[in-house]
């Protein structure tokens, strides 16, 4: 991930901050969703999936760790009853190098026309280029939160969907869980090249072009990124609010009805270049980003973002649970 466009952020706070906060809280209270939880979300199980990914080591493209984790994720989703497709592709990184990438697409009820898209990136940043110690800038990170957490939540959702399918209890639409590759290879800070927005989210750009060609449509999409940190602060991303305000409303009001309103704040945070941007721009699917926003950290993200400290010690089962439970309620009460 990703970059917060600070000039947009300044503009938002300066010009629209108060307005959007006011409108947000008004809308959030006007809609009360049913709070019947169908399946339960097992945060221990989800935590173990996050941990397992980090045990492969950094999931950097063109490495053995990446190959092994690719196999693990695809076999797991098959075992969880999803029709699983490996979308292999060759991509070009910021420095012109070639990347062997794979988007992993796991579909539930693939025969249904009406669909929901859930996604997270599964690669991890090859460089700790935000680390306070410059000696670490070229070292790959564990990416426990930045990457593995979102995937771990979606894996547990897949497992729950399988359990509900066995009871004949699935909703009347399909769910596509997509693990996106090559999100986190954007221009490193130590490079003398200007950061190019399109050097990020490479796997998603490929996926979205293919989805558009194939005529794929989902009613809406939800991206998870850095959802496993302690006491998260999920705020509305600017692009999510531009492209998919109704999805933000749906997700934040569901979280609130489950008692998570202290962590799902219905106010704009910043403009974040992340996978959802390309899902919206290229595939035309209204998609939001649930991401831990940290206004006080200087980068806008958690203080250990793109550092050697993005490890399991920062992963909190409570955070995984609140996101997983919210998503299951969105899926089953949609
Ligand atoms: Zn990242």
Boltz pocket constraint, residues with backbone or C-beta under 6 A from the ligand:
constraints:
  - pocket:
      binder: B
      contacts: [[A, 1], [A, 2], [A, 125], [A, 146], [A, 184], [A, 306]]
      max_distance: 6.0
